[in-house]
């Protein structure tokens, strides 16, 4: 009995230590992202009253780093929620069509010439993500039951449809708007503002609170929906809440950054190497891990080439594609 109590008491301490370590890494990453770039500025100069340093650090780099952290946290938290509820290691917001719906909305709004209206492309992209989520779940429903296999297949089919619509929209888009649309499709944090940070922070905070409330129920899905139901979990209710919250926060993230794939797939698997099953621990760990990963990826996209900025989505894809292929090989 004493050994069991000691083990049970050690687990919260291990989780707390892991959360503290990832939080420290995130703070270091944000500090590095604010310090390094094409312009050589320092916080000392900013606090001394250097207007250029204050503008670069406080108006450009810091909001961009914080926005990257929020987007990474949103995508990773959504990814671990999808994977746990579906018991499928390949589930993530990109594969389920949420990101594709946002991209489709942005592409269509660009083709209609709405890109010149500030904020409208992001709003339409967010609505596209929500519409894609609703469509995927309607297609996956079978006799009042959400079939996980049909859910993934529906996401793949809708992604193919969205890709076709995006290509048509780009062909019809004004040339003056096409460059910014292509940049958005590749994933970018260029032009991040404090208003973006505040708005997305509200979405992420609300999502984390909602998922934390049902985290114990989601934890039961680790052994299957039937097992969760036998333990008294309202499976359909928890699935609806989990999927809806994850899709909404993903849509909000994609609306401000464009398509940044594989964060929701890669981070949960890396975190599971440390902590395998308990969703209550996986949720904060994945959020912090996703935030750190995307801050570092965005920093790399800014400093990799001295004369230009690379799309951050390319760096996450470089990391994610080999990992995705290895998962496919292991799942055969």
N, C-alpha and C positions, 0 to 999 in steps of 0.2 A: 504493500500500500504506500509506504514511504517513497519507494522508487517511482511509482506511478504519479504521485503528487508532485515529486520533484521534476519529472519529465513534463507534466502538464504546465507547471509553472515556468519551465525553461522556454516553452514555445512562444509565449507572448514576448518574452525578453528577446528572443532571436528575431522575431518579426519587428519589434521596436528598433533593434540594432540595425537591421537591414533597411528600414525606412529612414533612420537617421543617416546612414551611410549614403543612400541614394539622394537624400535631400541635400547633403553636403556636396556631393558630386554635381547636383543641379546648380547649386549656388556658385560653385567654382566655374561651371560651364557658362553661366550667365555673365559672370565677371569677365571671363576670357572673351566672350562674344562682344562685350561692350568695349573692351580695350583694343582688340586687334581689328585691323582693317586697312584700307588703302591710305586713309588719313592718319598721320601719327599724332594722336592727341592723348591726353592723360586726365584723370580725375582731379589731380592736383591743380592742373591749369584751369579746369572747369570751375573748381571751388574758388580759385584765385580771381575769377571774373573774366576769363578769356571767353569771349562771345562765341568764337568758332568752336572751341572745345565743348562748350555747353550745348551748342546746337547739335553737333555730331553725336555726343554721348547721350544727351537727354531727349532729343527729338528724333533721332534716327536709330542709333544702335540699341539703346535700352528698350524702347517699345518693341523693336523687332525681335530682340532676344526673348522678351517676356511673351510675345505673341507666339513665337516658335514653341516655347515651353507649354503654353496652353493648348496649342494644336496637337503637339505630341501627346500630351496627357489625354486629350479627348479621344484621339484615334486609338491609343493603346487601351484605354478603359473600355471603349466600345468593342475593340477586338477581343479582349478577354471575356467580355460578357457574351458576345456572339458564340465564341468557341465553347464556353461552359454550358450555355443553354442548349446548343445544338450537339454538343459532344462531338465536335468535328474540328480537328486541328487546322483545317484549311479555311475556316470561316473568318472573314474580316469585312469591314465596311466596303472595301473596294470590290471584293468578289460578290457580295450580296447586292450590288447595284446602287448602293446609296451614293457613292462618289460619282458613279456614272450618270445618275439622275441629275446631280448638281452640275456636272460638266455639260450635260445636254441643255439644261436651262440657261447656263451662261452662253453657250454657243448660239442658241436660238435668239437670245436677247441681243447678242452682238450683231447677228445677221439682220435683225430688225432696226439696227441703228440706235439701240438704247444705251450703248456703252458710253455715250457722251453725257448721260445723266448720272451724276455721282450717286453711288450706292445701289443703283437699280440692278446692275448685273449680279451683285452679291445677293440681293433680295430674291431675284428670280432663281438663282442657283440654289438657295436655301429651299425655296418652294419645290424646285425640281427634285431635291433629295427627299423631301417628305412625300411627294407624289410617287417616286420610285419605291419607297418603302411600303406605301399602301398597296401599290400594284403587286409587289413581290409577295406580300402576305395574302392578298386575295387569291393569287394564283396557287399559293401553297396550301390553302385551306382545303380540308377534306372531311366532310361530315363533322363540322365543329371542332376539328382537330388540325393543328398546324404540323404538317409533315416536314421534318428537317431536310430530307432528301429533295423533296419538291421545292423547298425554300432555296436551296443552293442552286438547283437547276434553273429555277425561275430567275435568280439573280444573273446567272451566266447568259441566259437567253436575252434578258433585258439589256445587259451590257452590250451584246452584239447589236441590238436595235439602237441603243444610244450612240454607239460608234458610227453607225450609218447616218443617223440624223446629224451628228456633229460634223461629219465630212460634208454633207449637203449644206449645212449652215455656213461652214467656212467657205465653201465655193461661192455662196451668195453674199458673204459679208463685204462691207466696204473695205477697200485696201487700207484706208487710214486707221481702221479699228482692228485689222487682222493681227498686227504684231502684238498688241496687248492681249488679244484673245489667245494667241498661241503661247505667250508667256504664262498666262493664267493656267492653260491646260497642262503645262509642264510643271506647275507648282512653283510658286514664288512668294516670298515675304517682302518683296520690294514695295516701299511706300507704306509700311506699317505705321499706324498712328495710335495714339493713346486711346482714342475712342474705340478703335478695334479691340484693343486690349481689355478695356473695361467691359464692353459688350460680351466678348467671348468669355471673360472671367465669370460673368453672371451665369452663362449657359453651363460652363464646366462645373461651377460650384453647385448649381441646382442638380445637375446630372449625378455628381458624386454623392450628394446627399440622398437622392432618390435611390440610387443603386446600393448605397450603404444600408438603407432601411430594409431592403429585401435581400441583402447579401447572404444572410443565413439560409433563406429559402433557395437562393441560387446555388449555394454550396451543395445542396442536396442533389442537384442535377449531375454531379460528378459521377454518380453511379447509374444514371439513367432516369428518364421521366417517370417510369413505372415505380422505381424505388422511391423517388421523391414523393409521388402520389401516395404510396403506402405509408409514408412518414407524416402524412397530413398536409402536404403542400398543395395549394391550389395551382396546379401546373399551368393551366391556360392563363390565369391572371398574372402569374409571375412572368411568363413568357411575353405576354402583351406589354407589361410595364417595362421589362428589360429591353425588349426590342425597340419599343417606342422611344425610350429615353436615349438609348445608344444611337439610334438613327437621327434623332433631333440634334444631339450634340455633334454628331459627325457632319450633318448638314451645315450647322453653324461654323464648324471648323473649315470645311471645304469652301464655304461661301467667301471666306476672307483670304484663303491661301491658294485656291485651285487644287488640282489633283496631286496629292502626296501619298503615294501608295506604299504598301508593305509595312508601315509602322504598326498597324493593328494586327498584323500577322507575325512579324518578327519579334516584337518586344515580349508578348505573353509567353512565347516559347523560351526565350532567353531567361525570363524570370522564373519559369517553371523548373529550370535547372537548379534553382536555389530552393524554391518553395513549391511543391508539386500540386497540391490539390485544393487547399482551403481558399475559396473565393474571397473570404473576408480579408485574407492577407494579400491575395493576388491583386485585388483592385487598387489599393494605394501603391503597391510596389510597381505595378505596370504603369500607373499614371506617372509616377516619378521617373521610371525608366524611359517611357516614351518622351517625356519632356526633355530629359537629358540628351537622348539620342537626337532629337530634332534640332535642339539648340546647337549641338556639335556639328550636325550635318549642314545646317545653315551657315555656320561659321566657315566650314570647309568650302561651301559653295561661293562664299565671298572672297576668300583669300587664295583659292587654288590657282587662279590666273590674275596677274596684277592689272591687266587692262580691261577685264570684263567680269561679269558675274554669271555663274553657271546656275541652272535651275536646281533647287534643293530636291525636287522630286527625282532627279537623276541619281543623286547620291543615295537616297533611300532605296531606289530600285536596284542599284549596284549591290547593296547589302542584301536586299530582300529576295531577288530572283534566284540566286544560288541556293538560299535557304529554302525557298518554296519548292525548288526542284528536288532538293534532298528529302523534303517531307513527302513529295509525291512518290519517290522511290521507296521510302520506308513504309508507305501506306498500301503498297501493292500486295 
